[in-house]
């Protein structure tokens, strides 16, 4: 059994607040930022925190922020208690600078596609965590990334692209089978208009049950 987060998608401030309330069954919320005006993103995060003071908050920019905007976002949301900031910027040097200047825990996603990327991140101080995705790296390299992260002392997260329950179930089995994943981000089937598959895991709110 695993517990997944759920994503607050890009949109307006009222949308973010509404989704945060609708997802009250989830204890961890991941807010997408970087799709537009950073001022709006700051307001969106504040609205989510106000609506859900109980939630663990993750932020994901998909490498969509400039270093200046990322630093401003971090500064103006410091009191929101962000647990993890995923890929705030794209360049390795900017990741290092952001992590050093903000003190936030940083996860890399777009910057890691193979196990050697994990070692590089460790060596230069670019990340605290790594988001492992089978659609990005393939199953065998995803396993190698997970092993390397454990060796390097980097926190493991498992996530996905826009994937069906077939891929999400595979990733869930990896996380449950290996253990030691601090962040589970396997929510994308919730956003599909139609689910092309039946069977697999059972989801009840934030809980994924692999027993079936």
C-alpha positions as CSV (number, residue, x, y, z in Angstrom):
1,X,0.0,0.0,0.0
2,X,1.2,3.5,-0.9
3,X,0.0,7.0,-0.2
4,X,0.1,9.4,-3.1
5,X,-0.1,13.2,-3.4
6,X,-2.4,14.9,-5.8
7,X,-1.7,17.8,-8.2
8,X,-3.1,21.3,-8.0
9,X,-3.0,22.2,-11.7
10,X,-2.1,25.5,-13.3
11,X,-4.8,28.1,-13.3
12,X,-6.1,31.0,-11.2
13,X,-6.0,31.7,-7.5
14,X,-9.7,30.7,-7.0
15,X,-9.1,27.4,-8.9
16,X,-6.2,26.6,-6.7
17,X,-8.2,27.3,-3.5
18,X,-11.1,25.3,-4.8
19,X,-9.0,22.3,-5.7
20,X,-7.2,22.3,-2.4
21,X,-10.5,22.1,-0.6
22,X,-11.9,19.4,-3.0
23,X,-8.8,17.3,-2.4
24,X,-9.3,17.2,1.4
25,X,-8.8,13.4,1.2
26,X,-5.2,14.0,0.3
27,X,-2.6,15.0,2.9
28,X,0.0,16.0,0.4
29,X,-0.7,18.5,-2.4
30,X,1.6,19.3,-5.3
31,X,1.2,22.8,-6.8
32,X,2.2,23.4,-10.4
33,X,3.9,26.7,-11.0
34,X,5.9,28.4,-13.7
35,X,3.2,28.5,-16.4
36,X,2.8,32.3,-16.3
37,X,3.1,35.3,-14.0
38,X,5.1,34.4,-10.9
39,X,3.0,36.9,-8.9
40,X,-0.1,34.7,-9.6
41,X,1.8,31.6,-8.6
42,X,2.7,33.2,-5.3
43,X,-0.9,34.1,-4.7
44,X,-2.0,30.5,-5.7
45,X,0.3,28.9,-3.2
46,X,-0.8,31.2,-0.5
47,X,-4.4,30.4,-1.2
48,X,-3.7,26.7,-1.1
49,X,-1.9,27.1,2.3
50,X,-4.7,29.2,3.6
51,X,-7.3,26.6,2.5
52,X,-5.3,23.6,3.7
53,X,-3.1,24.5,6.7
54,X,-2.9,20.8,7.5
55,X,-1.4,19.7,4.2
56,X,2.2,18.9,3.2
57,X,2.9,21.1,0.2
58,X,5.2,20.3,-2.7
59,X,5.8,22.7,-5.6
60,X,6.7,21.7,-9.1
61,X,7.9,24.3,-11.7
62,X,8.9,21.7,-14.5
63,X,12.0,23.9,-15.0
64,X,9.7,26.7,-16.0
65,X,11.1,29.5,-13.8
66,X,14.0,31.8,-14.3
67,X,16.4,31.8,-11.4
68,X,15.3,35.4,-10.4
69,X,11.6,34.4,-10.4
70,X,12.3,31.2,-8.5
71,X,14.2,33.1,-5.8
72,X,11.4,35.6,-5.6
73,X,8.8,32.8,-5.3
74,X,10.8,31.1,-2.5
75,X,11.3,34.4,-0.6
76,X,7.6,35.5,-0.8
77,X,6.3,32.0,0.2
78,X,8.7,31.2,2.9
79,X,6.0,31.1,5.6
80,X,4.0,28.5,3.5
81,X,6.4,25.8,4.7
82,X,7.2,24.1,1.3
83,X,8.4,20.6,2.0
84,X,10.0,20.1,-1.5
85,X,10.5,22.2,-4.6
86,X,10.7,20.1,-7.7
87,X,12.9,21.3,-10.6
88,X,12.5,25.1,-10.0
89,X,14.9,25.9,-12.8
90,X,16.6,24.1,-15.7
91,X,20.3,24.8,-15.6
92,X,22.5,22.8,-13.2
93,X,24.3,26.0,-12.0
94,X,20.9,27.6,-11.3
95,X,19.8,24.6,-9.3
96,X,22.9,24.8,-7.2
97,X,22.4,28.6,-6.7
98,X,18.7,28.2,-5.8
99,X,19.3,25.4,-3.3
100,X,22.2,27.3,-1.7
101,X,20.3,30.7,-1.4
102,X,16.9,29.4,-0.3
103,X,17.7,26.5,1.9
104,X,14.7,24.7,0.4
105,X,14.8,21.0,-0.3
106,X,15.1,20.6,-4.1
107,X,14.1,17.6,-6.3
108,X,15.4,17.1,-9.8
109,X,13.1,15.7,-12.5
110,X,13.9,17.0,-16.0
111,X,17.6,17.0,-15.0
112,X,17.8,13.3,-14.3
113,X,17.4,10.6,-16.9
114,X,20.1,8.2,-15.9
115,X,21.9,7.1,-12.7
116,X,25.0,9.2,-13.5
117,X,22.8,12.3,-13.3
118,X,22.2,11.4,-9.6
119,X,25.9,11.3,-8.9
120,X,26.4,14.7,-10.6
121,X,23.6,16.3,-8.6
122,X,25.2,15.0,-5.4
123,X,28.7,16.2,-6.4
124,X,27.7,19.7,-7.2
125,X,25.1,20.1,-4.5
126,X,22.1,20.5,-6.9
127,X,19.5,18.4,-5.3
128,X,18.2,16.7,-2.2
129,X,15.8,14.4,-4.0
130,X,15.3,12.8,-7.4
131,X,12.0,12.1,-9.1
132,X,12.1,8.7,-10.9
133,X,9.8,8.1,-13.8
134,X,9.7,5.0,-16.0
135,X,8.4,6.8,-19.0
136,X,11.4,9.1,-18.8
137,X,14.2,6.6,-18.2
138,X,12.7,3.2,-18.9
139,X,12.1,0.5,-16.2
140,X,15.7,-0.8,-15.9
141,X,17.3,2.7,-15.8
142,X,14.6,3.8,-13.3
143,X,15.8,0.9,-11.0
144,X,19.4,2.0,-11.5
145,X,18.5,5.6,-10.6
146,X,16.8,4.4,-7.4
147,X,19.8,2.3,-6.4
148,X,22.2,5.2,-7.1
149,X,20.1,7.6,-5.1
150,X,20.2,5.2,-2.1
151,X,24.0,5.0,-2.5
152,X,24.4,8.8,-2.7
153,X,22.1,9.5,0.1
154,X,19.5,11.3,-2.0
155,X,15.8,11.1,-1.2
156,X,13.8,9.0,-3.6
157,X,10.5,10.2,-5.2
158,X,8.5,8.3,-7.8
159,X,6.3,10.0,-10.3
160,X,5.0,9.9,-13.8
161,X,4.2,11.8,-17.0
162,X,0.5,11.8,-18.1
163,X,0.1,8.1,-17.7
164,X,-2.6,5.5,-17.4
165,X,-3.1,3.1,-14.4
166,X,-1.0,0.5,-16.3
167,X,2.1,2.7,-16.0
168,X,1.2,4.1,-12.6
169,X,0.7,0.6,-11.3
170,X,4.1,-0.4,-12.6
171,X,5.7,2.5,-10.8
172,X,3.7,1.8,-7.7
173,X,5.0,-1.8,-7.7
174,X,8.6,-0.4,-8.0
175,X,8.1,1.9,-5.1
176,X,6.4,-0.7,-2.9
177,X,8.8,-3.4,-3.9
178,X,12.0,-1.5,-3.2
179,X,10.6,0.6,-0.3
180,X,12.4,3.8,0.9
181,X,10.5,6.3,-1.2
182,X,9.7,9.5,0.7
183,X,7.5,11.0,-2.0
184,X,4.8,9.2,-4.0
185,X,3.4,11.2,-7.0
186,X,1.2,8.7,-8.9
187,X,-1.9,10.6,-9.5
188,X,-2.2,11.2,-13.2
189,X,-5.0,8.6,-13.9
190,X,-7.2,10.9,-11.9
191,X,-6.9,13.5,-14.6
192,X,-7.8,11.3,-17.6
193,X,-11.3,11.8,-19.1
194,X,-11.6,8.1,-19.7
195,X,-9.6,5.3,-18.1
196,X,-8.7,2.8,-20.8
197,X,-7.9,0.0,-18.3
198,X,-9.7,-1.9,-15.6
199,X,-8.2,-3.8,-12.7
200,X,-4.7,-3.2,-11.3
201,X,-4.5,-1.3,-8.0
202,X,-7.5,0.1,-6.2
203,X,-7.4,3.8,-5.2
204,X,-9.3,5.2,-2.3
205,X,-8.5,8.9,-1.9
206,X,-4.8,9.1,-1.4
207,X,-4.3,5.4,-0.7
208,X,-3.2,3.0,-3.4
209,X,-3.8,-0.7,-2.6
210,X,-1.7,-3.1,-4.8
211,X,-3.2,-6.2,-3.4
212,X,-5.7,-6.7,-6.2
